[in-house]
């Protein structure tokens, strides 16, 4: 595992591996092993049902904004309803990101990223005025070291930078009126990709902090100062050589002709066929040189755009509705792991514990067994267990119900999920 800059809420284990680690820990008696495993399955099933409901809410509220939808629109929604659905989606989506243990990227982090030089040697410009709302979330913040080539591979340099394991992007474009009234027409909208007023969601992996700007949909490749200097210097030297070797005679003829026309000299200049051919050849050479330098500029820019496209291709994990499907699964996993860990340590302790004592015990256990520092979400974990009714609290201390009693409690809750005894009979 990579060393984190600071303790993260994310638990970097699959829930099945975590359950097995608890079973192999040796603190449960032989009689407790099978019931504990069954209880874990009940916790997983209960949370899966809850998150399925959240997923359905997200799908319903995002449906009017889903550019990748392949279903028919049955009812035309009013602006008020659309605004309510947008607000509902944003709220729920933020809740899921928090449950999946993502952290919001602060404005300061984003500004620092825009000011730092890209690791891919690509300079990007972002027009923030095109967006109504921009929010970045990240999970897993690490210091990473890479070796990069400089001066056409003649020199190797090791650089250390901040890297994010996952980055979720939520962007809402301004409406069509804004783009029709401003000069911001370089942003070419494409049906099924983005539209004025649309909301796009993207999920990326392994993103350097310095390259966050490449995740914006309207980022434009710009030449860096050093690239302009290289191209400009090459053009200057090449132009001087062309002027001296190819256009010298032609320039002398043109200088004499213009001097005569401007009245600077009384000596009349006549252009014969040979000189006319030389002028034509010189003009052709000059035009060819200008085209060559312009092609070099365009090709260098195309290489930068290809580097950007290649980088995004391998870093992109999901888009739009696929993102919250992905995040729902991640949030469900995190919630399961938190609940299972908290209950496990309460039940093996066999006595009441404060939330601080339980939090420290879990974090220490994780550091010893997996050599990884986490910031365990103790309040969230205890809240879930209390909602399930499988722990008790008194005087600021928490106690776990015996495993079999907890099983019965969760079983009773599950049986009551679809209780239609009080529902009115259909007519």
HELIX and SHEET records of a PDB file:
HELIX    1   1 UNK A   15  UNK A   23  1                                   9    
HELIX    2   2 UNK A   30  UNK A   62  1                                  33    
HELIX    3   3 UNK A   63  UNK A   65  5                                   3    
HELIX    4   4 UNK A   79  UNK A   99  1                                  21    
HELIX    5   5 UNK A  107  UNK A  115  1                                   9    
HELIX    6   6 UNK A  128  UNK A  130  5                                   3    
HELIX    7   7 UNK A  176  UNK A  181  1                                   6    
HELIX    8   8 UNK A  209  UNK A  215  5                                   7    
HELIX    9   9 UNK A  225  UNK A  245  1                                  21    
HELIX   10  10 UNK A  248  UNK A  261  1                                  14    
HELIX   11  11 UNK A  273  UNK A  315  1                                  43    
HELIX   12  12 UNK A  321  UNK A  349  1                                  29    
HELIX   13  13 UNK A  355  UNK A  370  1                                  16    
HELIX   14  14 UNK A  378  UNK A  388  1                                  11    
HELIX   15  15 UNK A  403  UNK A  415  1                                  13    
SHEET    1   A 5 UNK A 103  UNK A 104  0                                        
SHEET    2   A 5 UNK A 131  UNK A 150 -1                                        
SHEET    3   A 5 UNK A 155  UNK A 173 -1                                        
SHEET    4   A 5 UNK A 199  UNK A 208 -1                                        
SHEET    5   A 5 UNK A 316  UNK A 319 -1                                        
SHEET    1   B 2 UNK A 123  UNK A 125  0                                        
SHEET    2   B 2 UNK A 220  UNK A 222 -1                                        
SHEET    1   C 3 UNK A 353  UNK A 354  0                                        
SHEET    2   C 3 UNK A 397  UNK A 400 -1                                        
SHEET    3   C 3 UNK A 391  UNK A 394 -1                                        
END                                                                             
